[in-house]
């Protein structure tokens, strides 16, 4: 096995790392711009939902963009988007009580104090009051009821839209009067719009998940680090309604925490981490480790930020990648990646042991192959990150630049990048 000093020396050259980033990972700005144009369908759909349901109209706050695309850690084409429909119900949030007996989740208790102003404003026959009462079970906001409520509003909207086969048609309120065609499916806590662009292009998938906005930090029984949340610029957080049939416990009234603003702030503060996250996701995709979600990889990196804080700006990307590959191996071997905001919640707990063992063994083999090299091999890591065709193209471009005496180190500047 290569000695540690030689390993650091051989992995200090980031030329190939940066070429991989530029050739196969960085999103095409033209595709990004084109795809963003189609997100106008969400705004049009939200307006129809507001017209359809008074409680939704009263509660709707905004659409927030989350997920890998907006964090700058997206790999592949810009054809998947995660959006949260932010809601704040017309009740007194000071009177709401939050509690938890499951790490990473919270109950939302609708107390009499939270309903006092609501009851004064809306009498028993008011449609807003009737709709809201249907969302409550056992004096708590029921995540299933909220999801079903949103699904019902969408169903009413879809009934008003022209349909051709299994696709709905929605006309935009723009100068051109453009129409968009889409399908819809339920996906976990989200509803996915599958938007058709053209016969030649791939569909765009837009995940819409309802999210309740909060700025309360006292959660009885919770191990979430709420004191830390208050130190970030954006101090709000969200509760996401997780479907009951995805839970492993009998308690169905828990909502999942979401701290997307704070995570975005961390990734922006340590932006040099992003290209390494993207290449780790690319490795995951090439190796077909579907059970390792992008969020798991991002969380692993968030945990390790402080570990590299002293030399974070100096450590070569390639060496950093290997260090994090070892961290992923350790996490898979222990079958544990702790949720960044609640260390008692294990993100890997639902992955079956045989699958976890297979990934662990494969990671171990990759690390050993990298470490046992006795001479510099610029492609030793690329061979695992890229598929066969991509690796061939990388070698051709690398040789071309070498033959043309181009200073390919310039591409390092382009990685810092985005």
N, C-alpha and C positions, 0 to 999 in steps of 0.2 A: 504493500500500500504506500502511496506517495506520502512523504513526510509533510507535516503541516506547513513548514516554511515554503516548500516547493509548491504545495497546493495553492497557497495564497498568491504566490508569484504567477502561476499559470492561470489563475482565475481573476487576475487583476486587469486583464485586457477585456474591455467591454465592447469591442468592435462588433463581434457577432451578436451579442445581446441586443445592441442598438439596431443592427440590421434586421433582426427578427421583429423587433418592435415596429420598425418603419414599414417592412414589407408585408407582415402578416397580422398585425395586431391593431395598430393605430387606425382609428375610424376615418374613413374618407369624408372630408368636410362637405363635399357635394352631396353625398348620400345622407349625411346628418341634416343638412339644410332641407333636402327634399322630403325626408321623413317627418321633420318637424312641421311641415306644412299640413300634414294630415291629422295632426293633433287637434285641429280646429273642430273635428267631429265631436270631441269630448265636450267642448264648450257649448256646442249646439245641443247636445244630448242633455247636459245639465240644465239648460234653460227649459227644455221640454219637461224635465222632471220637476222643476220648480213650478211650472204651470199646472202640473198634474196633481201635486200633493201640497196642501197648505203647511203641514208640519215640516216637510222637507224644505219648502221655501223659507220658512222661519228659521230653520236650523242650519242651512247650508252656509259655510263660511268661504271656502276657497278650494281650489285644486292644488295640491302640492306634488312636486315631482320627486320621486325617490328611486331607489334601485341603482344598479351598477352604472347605467347610462349617465345618470346625473351626478354620480360620485366620481366619474372619470375612471372607473375600473372595468368598463365594459369590454368584452372580447367578442369579435365577430361583427356581423353587420348590425347597423342601428335599426333593427326591426322588432325590438321588444322594449316596452316601456312599462314602468310601474308608477301608477298615480293613485294618490289617496284623496278620497272625497271627504274633506274635513267638515265635521258637524259639531255644532254646539247647541244642545237642546235648550229651549226657553224656560229653564228652571234656575234656581239659585244655586250656583256651583259651590258657594261657601258652605251650604248645608249638606252637600254630598259627602258620604263617608266611603273611604277606600280601604279594603282589607285584602289579605292574601294568605292562603295556606299552601300555595303551589309556587315554587321559584319561577320567576319570569312572567308571572301572570297576576292579575288583580281582579277583585270583585268591585262593582260599582253600586253602592247602596243608595237608593233614592229615599231619603228620610223625609219626615213631615216638614222639617225645617227647609229642605230644598224645594218643597212643593207649595209652600205658603203663598208666595207671590204668583206662582203659576195658577193656583186655584182661584186667586182673586182676579186674575186677568182673563182666564178662560172658564166659562161656566160648563156645567155637565153636558150640555147639548152641543158645545163647540166642537167642530171636526178635529181641530188641533189637539184638544184634550182627549178625545176618543182615540185618536191614533196613538198618542203618547202612552196612554194607559195600556194599550196592547203590547207595548214593548217591555213591560215590567213583569217579572216573575219573582215571587218570594221577596218582594220589596227591593229587588235588584234589577238593573238593566240587563236584559237577557240577550247575549250576543246572537243566538239563533233567531230570536224575534226581530232584532234589528236587521239582520241579513235578509230575512224573509220579507220585511217591510220594504227594503231597497229593491229586492227582486220583484215585489208586487208593483212598485212604481214603474220599474223598467218594463214590466209586462204590459202595463197600461199604455206606456209610451209606444211600445212596439206595435200595439194594436192599431195605432193611428198612422203607422208608416206603411207605404207600399212595400210589397214583398214579391220577389221573383225567385222561385225555388226556395232555398233556405237562406237567402240573403235579403236583408232589409235595405231600403234606400232612404237616405236622409239628405235633404237639400240644405246647403249652407246659406247663411245670411250674408253673403259677400256680393261684390259687384257682379261677379260672373254667374252667380246662382249655381255654383258647382254642386253636383250630387256625389255622395259617397255611398258605396255598398259595403255591408259588413254582416258578419254572423256573430253570434254571442254564445258563450258557454260558461258554466260555473267552474271555478278553479280555486279550491280551498276557501279562504275568506274573501276572495276577489271574484269579480265577473270579468271575463276576458272578451274584449271586442276584437274580432278577427277582421281586419280591414283589407279589402281588396284594392290594390293599386292599379294593376294592369295584368294582362295575360302573361307578360314576360317577367314581371317582377314578383318577388316573394310577398306573401301577405305580411302586414304589420300587426303585431299582437299588442294590445293595450290592456293591461290589468288594472281594473278599477276596484279599489277596496275602501269601504267606509272606515273612517277613523274619527274617534272622539278626541277633541283637543282638551288638554289639561295644563294647569300650572299650579297643581297641588303636589306637595312633596311628603305629606304625612300619610303613610300607607301602613296600617296596622298589620303586623305579622310579616311584612315584606322584607327581604334581604337585598333589595335593589339599592344601589348607592345613590340615593336621591340627593344627598348633600353635595355630591360631586356635580350632579346635573345643574345645580344652581350657579356653578362657576363658569358656565358656558355663555356665550353671547346670546344665543337663542335658548331660552329657558323652558319653552313649551315642549310637551311630549304628547304622545298619542296612545290610545287604547284601540286595538284592532280586534274585531269579533272573530274568534277562531271557531270553526264548525265543531259541534259536539262530537261527531263521529271520528274526528281526528285526535281526540283526547284519549289518554290512557287511564284517566281517573273518572270516577263516577260524577264528580262535581262538574256541572256543565255551565256554571255562571261566570267563569273566569274569562277575562280579556287579556290578550297578549300585549305586553309593553312594546312601544316603538319609539326609539330615540334617534330618528334619522337625521335631524338637524345637528345634534351633537356629534354623531359619527362623521357627518360631512365636514364639520369644523375640524375634527381631528385629522382627517385625510387631507384637508387643505393645508393645515399647519405643517404636516409632514408629507408634502406632495411628492417627494422623491420616492416614496414607498409605492406609488401607484403603478409605474411600469413593471415593478417586480410582482405585484399582485396580478397584473394582467397576464404575465408570462406563466405564473403558477396556474391560473385558470386555463390558459391555453394547454399546458401540460395535462391538466385534469381532463380537458375535452379530448385531447389526442389519445390519452390512455383509457378513455371511456369510463371514468369513475363518476357515474351519474349521481350517486348518493352523496357525494361531497358537494354540497350547495355552494354557490358563490359567496353567500353570506358567511358560511363557515370559514372559508379561506380569509375573507376580509377580517373576521373576528380574530382569527389566529394572529394576523399581522398587527392588529390593534393591541393585542396583549403584549407583543414583543417590541413595541415602539421604544419603551424605556430601556430595554436591554441594549439597544444600539444608539442610545441618545448621544453619548459622548463622541462617537466617530460616525454619526449618521450621515453627515455631509461628505465624508471622505471614503467610506467603504465602497468598493467597486460594486456595481450592480450584479455582476456575475457571482461574486463571492457572497453577496447578500442573498442571492437566490438560493445558493447551496445551503447556507445557514438556515433559511426558512424551509427548505426541503427537508432538512433534518428535524426541524420543529414539527412539520406536518407528519413525518414518520413517527415521532414520539407521541403525538396526539392520537394518531390512528392506533398505535400499539397499545396505548392506555385506554383507547376508545373514549376519549374525552376532550372536547373543546368547550371551555366554560364560556357562557354568555358574558359579554364584556361588562354588562351593567349589573349582573347578578351571578356571582361565582358558584352559586348552588345549582344553577340550571345548566345541564349538560346538553349541548347542541347535537351531540352524536348518539344520544341515548336510544334513538329509534332505529339506528342502522343495525342490521342483523350481524351477529358475530362472524359467520363464515365470510360474508362480504368484506367486513372490516379486516379480517385476517388476510384475505387476498390482496387488498390494497396495501396493507402494511408490508407484506412480503415483496410486492412489486417495488414499493418505495425503497426498501432495503437493498434490493438488487441494483436499482438505478444509482443510489448513493455509492455503493461499493464500486460500480463500474467507473464512476466519475473519479473516485479517490485512488484507484489503483493504476491510473495512467502514469507511465514512466517518462513521458515526454509530452510537450504541449500539443494538444489537439483542439483546434478552435471549435470543433463541432461536437465535442463530447457531451455537452448539455443540450445543444440543439437537436441531437439525434432523438432525444426523448420528448422534447417540446413539440417538434414538428412532425407531420406525417411524411411519407416517402416522397411525394411530389413536391411538397414545400421544401424539404431538405435539399432536393436536387436543385431547385431554383435558387436557394440560398447559396449553395456551393458555386453555381454558375456566376452569380452576381459577385460573390466574394473574389473569385478568380479573375473576373473581368476587371474589377477595380484594382486588384494587385497588378495585373498585366498593364493596366493603363497608368500605373504609378499614382493612382489617386490616393489622397490622404483620407482613408475611410474613417479615421478617427473623428472626422468632422460630424459624423452622424450621431456621435455621443451627445453633441449639443442639442440634437433634435429630440432626444429622449427625455430630457429634463423638463421639460417637456410636458408633455401633454398628459 
